[in-house]
Amino acid sequence: MNIEWKIVVPLLAVAFTVASSAGLIGGPMDANMNEEGMRDALQFAVVEHNKKTNDMFVRQVAEVVKAQRQVVSGIKYIFTVQMARTPCRKGGVEKVCSVHKDPEMAAPYQCTFEVWSRPWLSEIQMVKNQCQQ
């Protein structure tokens, strides 16, 4: 056996083990919502989502079901969240609005948001806003 193969084969085994234990390289990875970039991307998604709803009340995140991040040409933030109605009207004075305590008033539903950020271009955009009632 050639000496080069003795080195390459174990290195490939280690690389495969690391890649399979960490998830697909370049694929979405679970992320921590305490990271500033994650919070900012979710806030951007909520604002964009509210712009597109016909409801006269602001919707807010009731629960983050899943948060992921993927390195692409920039960073793609992927969120699965429970959205719910607040008592705050759209276009009102900016204030913090909590979700209604009454589930009937809150009318929760699940959404998947994908936000693509390229900070070196000062660019951020919503690439997916998909909700199920």
Secondary structure in CASP SS format (residue, H / E / C, confidence):
PFRMAT SS
TARGET T0000
AUTHOR 0000-0000-0000
METHOD secondary structure of the structure
MODEL  1
M C 1.00
N C 1.00
I H 1.00
E H 1.00
W H 1.00
K H 1.00
I H 1.00
V H 1.00
V H 1.00
P H 1.00
L H 1.00
L H 1.00
A H 1.00
V H 1.00
A H 1.00
F H 1.00
T H 1.00
V H 1.00
A H 1.00
S H 1.00
S H 1.00
A H 1.00
G C 1.00
L C 1.00
I C 1.00
G C 1.00
G C 1.00
P C 1.00
M E 1.00
D E 1.00
A C 1.00
N C 1.00
M C 1.00
N C 1.00
E C 1.00
E H 1.00
G H 1.00
M H 1.00
R H 1.00
D H 1.00
A H 1.00
L H 1.00
Q H 1.00
F H 1.00
A H 1.00
V H 1.00
V H 1.00
E H 1.00
H H 1.00
N H 1.00
K H 1.00
K H 1.00
T C 1.00
N C 1.00
D C 1.00
M C 1.00
F E 1.00
V E 1.00
R E 1.00
Q E 1.00
V E 1.00
A E 1.00
E E 1.00
V E 1.00
V E 1.00
K E 1.00
A E 1.00
Q E 1.00
R E 1.00
Q E 1.00
V E 1.00
V C 1.00
S C 1.00
G C 1.00
I E 1.00
K E 1.00
Y E 1.00
I E 1.00
F E 1.00
T E 1.00
V E 1.00
Q E 1.00
M E 1.00
A E 1.00
R E 1.00
T E 1.00
P E 1.00
C E 1.00
R E 1.00
K C 1.00
G C 1.00
G C 1.00
V C 1.00
E C 1.00
K C 1.00
V C 1.00
C C 1.00
S C 1.00
V C 1.00
H C 1.00
K C 1.00
D C 1.00
P H 1.00
E H 1.00
M H 1.00
A H 1.00
A C 1.00
P C 1.00
Y E 1.00
Q E 1.00
C E 1.00
T E 1.00
F E 1.00
E E 1.00
V E 1.00
W E 1.00
S E 1.00
R E 1.00
P H 1.00
W H 1.00
L H 1.00
S C 1.00
E E 1.00
I E 1.00
Q E 1.00
M E 1.00
V E 1.00
K E 1.00
N E 1.00
Q E 1.00
C E 1.00
Q E 1.00
Q C 1.00
END
